[in-house]
């Protein structure tokens, strides 16, 4: 299906994702970093409430508050980073450092998933969210910095499509990891009810997979060319 999709993009008069914009290495790296970062965040958003209630035994209210802390840290970091990126010359340094913290926190969470306390879990989620925060701003700015003005809309659409497609596949993979140690045909609720220990081990694999996805995003940012950002004067000219 993937091959047929690419062939259709190459032959369609007005393709969903213009292959021409993907010839630019900065666009490719921006899309990969955005997709892998957001995919891990969306996957954690879906699986964390199940982990908190099913494996850690907290209430639905506590699980919701923990997830809220995660998203507040992410959005606060994103807002602050958006103000900084356009004012510094080496705009990749902050996102790379922050994303490295997300990778470290997700790895720690994976290694201690079976015995972590709710307080430490919330702190690690704050670090993961804050660490990912600068990535959406960075990837959007770097991509729009190199595409033609009339391609702004289609480039953003291509990034969003790639992000959502990858997130959908990653969420399915996360679910499979949780059910990996369960009998065939067992539902997620049944697996949690049957044995929290096995389910927790599956969640550890989920957190490790999230760290791996963040790592791919970090690699894409590292190899991406740090081209000077266009100013308003450049656009007007």
Long-range contacts (C-beta under 8 A, 24 or more apart in sequence): 16-157, 16-158, 16-161, 17-154, 17-157, 17-158, 17-161, 17-162, 18-151, 18-154, 18-158, 21-147, 21-151, 21-154, 21-155, 21-158, 22-158, 24-146, 24-147, 25-224, 25-225, 26-142, 26-143, 26-145, 26-146, 26-224, 26-225, 26-227, 27-143, 27-146, 27-147, 27-155, 29-142, 29-220, 29-221, 29-223, 29-224, 30-138, 30-139, 30-140, 30-142, 30-143, 30-159, 30-220, 30-224, 31-139, 31-143, 31-158, 31-159, 31-162, 32-216, 32-217, 32-220, 33-135, 33-138, 33-139, 33-217, 33-218, 33-220, 33-221, 33-224, 34-135, 34-136, 34-139, 34-140, 34-159, 34-162, 34-163, 34-217, 35-159, 35-162, 35-163, 35-165, 35-166, 35-167, 35-217, 36-166, 36-213, 36-214, 36-216, 36-217, 36-220, 37-99, 37-132, 37-135, 37-136, 37-139, 37-213, 37-214, 37-217, 38-135, 38-136, 38-163, 38-166, 38-167, 39-163, 39-166, 39-167, 39-169, 39-170, 39-213, 40-106, 40-132, 40-170, 40-209, 40-210, 40-211, 40-213, 40-214, 40-217, 41-74, 41-129, 41-132, 42-167, 42-170, 42-171, 43-167, 43-170, 43-171, 43-173, 43-174, 43-206, 43-209, 43-210, 43-213, 44-70, 44-128, 44-206, 44-207, 44-210, 45-70, 45-71, 46-171, 46-174, 47-171, 47-174, 47-175, 47-178, 47-203, 47-206, 48-125, 50-178, 50-188, 50-192, 51-113, 51-200, 51-203, 51-206, 52-118, 52-121, 54-188, 54-189, 54-192, 54-196, 54-199, 55-113, 55-192, 55-196, 55-199, 55-200, 55-203, 56-116, 56-118, 56-121, 57-196, 58-118, 62-118, 66-118, 66-121, 66-122, 66-125, 67-125, 69-122, 69-125, 69-126, 69-129, 70-125, 70-126, 70-128, 70-129, 71-129, 72-129, 73-125, 73-126, 73-127, 73-128, 73-129, 73-130, 73-133, 74-129, 74-130, 74-132, 74-133, 75-133, 76-130, 76-133, 77-129, 77-130, 77-131, 77-132, 77-133, 77-134, 78-133, 78-134, 78-136, 78-137, 79-133, 80-133, 81-133, 81-134, 81-137, 81-138, 82-134, 82-137, 84-134, 85-134, 85-137, 85-138, 85-141, 86-141, 86-229, 89-228, 90-226, 91-138, 91-141, 91-226, 91-229, 92-138, 92-221, 92-222, 92-224, 92-226, 94-134, 95-134, 95-135, 95-138, 95-221, 96-218, 96-221, 96-222, 98-130, 98-131, 98-132, 98-133, 98-134, 99-131, 99-132, 99-134, 99-135, 99-214, 99-217, 99-218, 99-221, 100-131, 100-218, 101-127, 101-130, 101-131, 102-127, 102-128, 102-129, 102-130, 102-131, 102-132, 102-211, 102-214, 103-131, 103-211, 103-214, 103-215, 103-218, 105-131, 106-207, 106-208, 106-210, 106-211, 106-214, 107-207, 107-208, 107-211, 109-207, 110-204, 110-205, 110-206, 110-207, 110-208, 110-211, 111-204, 113-200, 113-201, 113-203, 113-204, 113-207, 114-197, 114-200, 114-201, 114-204, 132-214, 135-217, 135-221, 138-221, 141-229, 142-224, 142-227, 145-227, 145-229, 145-230, 146-227, 149-235, 170-209, 170-213, 173-209, 174-206, 174-209, 174-210, 177-202, 177-203, 177-205, 177-206, 177-209, 178-202, 178-203, 178-205, 178-206, 180-205
